[in-house]
Amino acid sequence: MADLNRQDLVRNMVDQVDGLSHSLASASLDALITTLTDALSQHKSVTLSGFGTFRVRYRRPRSGIHPRTREPLTIPGAYVPAFVPGPTLCQRLQSSNPQPLPSDPL
């Protein structure tokens, strides 16, 4: 199955909801993304029952190596978005794809 992009998501929303127009589905997706972004930027978590929780995590500063010069450097700490899948999503993933993905070790 191919990866989905924004247009695919909007098209799927229109297909699943009777009477939903393309423009309204697109606006709804925009509103969802804006709401998630605003909440995360305020360090709030967003929980969608049956799907999972979006939250912000702090990644501590760490040491690394510059790939070209091979010189050591310090990578600064940063706040990054994180997603924790809910149990329903995890169960669905386990039951829907019995074949390992190409990147999974055998």
N, C-alpha and C positions, 0 to 999 in steps of 0.2 A: 504494500500500500504506500502510495506517495505521501510525502509530508504535506500538511495543509498550510496555506497562507491566509492572509486576511480575507481575500476575495472568496476563498473556499469556505471559510467560516460563515461569512454573510450568506452565501448561496445555500449552505446547509441549514441556516436558521430560517431562511425563506421557505425551503422545502419542508421543514418540520412543523411550521406554524401556519395554519390556513389563514389567508387574508393578510399576511405580513408582507409588506412591500419591501423591495430591495433597499430603498432609501431609509425606511424606518428601521430595518435590521442593521444597516450600517450605522445609523445614529445611535442605536441601542448599544452596539459593540463599542462605539466611541465613548459613550457615557460610562460603560463598564470599565474600560481601560482608564479613563480619566479618574473615576472614583477610586479604583485600586491604586493608581499612581499617587493621588492626593493623600490617601490614607497611609500608604507606605512612607511617603515623604515626611509625614508627621510621626513616624515610628509606631503606627498602629497596626495591629494585625487584622486580617480580613479572613473570616472563616465562611466557607461555602459548604453547608452540610451535604454529605455524600460525595464531595469532591476533594476538599482539602483546605489548608490554611496557608495564606501568603503572609510573610512576616519579614522583618528586617533583622539581620544578624550583623554583628561587628566582627570583622576579620582583623585579627591582631597584626601588628607590624611583624615582618619576618625578613630574614636575610635571603638573598638570591644572588644569581650570577648573571651579568650582562651577557646575552647570547653572542654578541659579536666580539667584544673585547675580553670576555671571560673575567672581567674585574668584579669583585664582590660589591654588592650594593644592598641598601635597605629598602624594602618595599613597604611603603607606609600603610598603616591601618586604614580600613575603609568600611563603611556601612554598605552591605550588599543585600539584595532581595533574596529571599529563600522561599521554597515551597515545600510543605509537608503534606504528602497525599493522605487522604482519609481512608479508612478501612474499606469502604465501598469501592473506591477507585482501585485500591490494591487488589481486592478480590477479583474485580473485573479484568484487570491486567493479567492476573495469574490464570484465569480460566479462558481468556480469549486468544492467547498467543502461545500455544504449546511448543512452537519451534524457536530455538534460540536466535537472537538477532545476529547479524554478521559480526558485530563488534564484541559480542559476548564470548567469553572463553568456553571451550567445549569441555 
